[in-house]
Amino acid sequence: MEPYIPISFLNDFIFCPRSIYFHQLYGRSDESLYHSTDQSEGKAAHATVDAKTYTTAKKVLQTIEIYSQTYGLGGKIDTFDTATGVLTERKKKIKVIYDGYIYQLYAQYHCLVESGYEVHAMRLYSMDDNKVYPIALPSQDKAHQSAFESLLQQIRIFDMSAPFAVNPNKCFRCIYRYLCDVAI
């Protein structure tokens, strides 16, 4: 099997390509050693979906493994309602709809469609304030679809030793800032 890009890397790569390296380095360690409060709270909020106890409705797929051979992606979905065709990515609290959130949904969409499912709508769900944010399907938003494909290419060719554009705002919030040799 060809190596695939984990769907979770998409948002992380946009935040900081180097964070993926550090996350993999610490991936088997106790998360309390390197997770920020936001990350720990997000993981806790996801617990019902991860445990597949969010709903007992058979029509709702929860945390299933998905894969796209076309895009070389793999991961899990949060929820997909097979009766309505609605794909939902849950976040603890959405303050801003980041491109990474959209690209995670695009990746899940492509994986589901390739697996034979019909996805009619996609949305982000903010758990803390119970808000739903509809996201256009890739076929309806060619600019985001093109940027999604470009992102996948950037991930595939990323070179950790290449010059790196530092973003002080992101570096300040990064849980790996003390390990990274380019962080401010």
N, C-alpha and C positions, 0 to 999 in steps of 0.2 A: 504494500500500500504506500502510495506517495505521502510524504509529510503534509500535514494540513495545518492551517492557522486556526488556533482556538478562537472562537467568536469573542470570548472575553478579552482577547488582546486588542481588539479594534479600538475600543474607548481608551484603553491604557496607552496604546501606541500614540494616539492623538495627544493625550496628556503629556507623555514623555516616552519616546522610544526606549530610553535606557531603563525605565521602570520595569519593563518586561524582563530584562536580564536580572535585575535585583529580585524581582518577585520569584523568578524561577530558582534563583540562588537560595532564597529563604523559604521556598514553597513547602518544604517538608518540616519546617520548624513550627513551633507553637505560634499561632497567629497573634497571640497577645504580645509577642515580642516585637512585632513590626507593623501591626495594623493600627491605623489611626482610630479615634473614637468614631468618626463617620463611617469608616469601613466596618467596624465591629457592629455598629447599630444597623447598618444596611444588611449585613449577613443575618443578624437576629430577626430582622423584619421579613427576611426571605425564608425563614425556617419552615413555615407551613407549606410553601410551594416545594421546597427542597425535600420535605418529608412526604410529599404527595398527599397532604391532609388539608389542603386549601379548600377542596370541595370533594364530594363523593359522586358527583355527576359523572357518569361514564362518558358523556360527550365531550368533557373537558380533559385534554391531555395536559399533564403536569410534569415538568422536568424530564422530558424524554430526550434521549440522545438523538442528534440529527447530524447529517453530513451532506455536503455538496461536493461532488466530484468536479463539477464544472468550475467552481471557484476555489476548490481546495480548502474548504472550511469545515469545521466540526465544532460541536458544542451541545448545549441544551437550550430548550425553550423554557420560558416561565409557564405560560398557559396558552393553549390553543383550543378554541371552541369549535369542534368539528361540525356542529349543526349550523352555526352562523358563519363560520370561516373567519372568525376574529382572532388575530394573534395579539397577545398582550405581553409587553415587557414591563415588569413591575420595578419601581424604584422607591426607596424609602421616602424621599422628599425631592420633588422636582422644582427647582427654582429657575433653571434655564434649560431649554431643550438643546443639549449639545449635539453636534454632528455625530459624535461617537455613539450616542443613544440611538440615533436614526440608523447608523450603519450596523449596529447590533441587530436591529429589527430587519434590515435588509438581508443580512446574513441568514437570519432565522427564516425569513420569507423564502429565500432561494433554496435553502435546505428542505423546507417543507414541500415546496412545489416540486422539487426534484424527486421527492419521495412519494409523489402522487396526491398530495393534499391540495385542496382548493382554498387559497387564502383570499378572502374578499375585502378584508380591512385589517389595518394594523393600528395599534395605539400604545401609548405610554400611560402607565397608571402611577400616580403619586399617592402612596399609601397614607402618609401623614395627614394630608388634607383631602383625600378622596377625590382627586381631580383626574380626569381623563383627557389626554391630548391625542387627537387623531393624527396619524402620520400617513402621508400619501404613499401609495404603493410605488415600487420602483418604476413601473411602466408609466406612471402619472407624473413622475418627477425625474426627468432625464438628467438634469444637472447633478442631483444627489446620486443618481445611479452611476454616472460617470466618475464622480468624486470617490464613490465607494470602490469602484474598480481600480482607480488610481491608488487609493490607500492600500489595497491588497498588494499591489505591485511595490509600493514603497516599503511595506513590511518585508516582502520577500528579498529585497536588495539591500536592506539596511545593514550598515557597517558600523559596528560599535566604535571603531577607531577613527571614523571620519569626523571632520569638523562638525561641531554641534552648536546649534543656535540656542542659547540659554534664554529662558523666560523667567525673570526673577519672581514674578507672581506665582508661577507654577512651582518653581524650585522651593519657594518658601513653604508651600503647602505639601510638598512631597515628603512621604514618610522615609524615603531613602536619601534625603539631602545630605546627611552626614557621611554617607558612603560614597557618594558620587564625586568624582574628581573635577567636574565642571560646574557643580551647583554653587550658587552664590549664598 
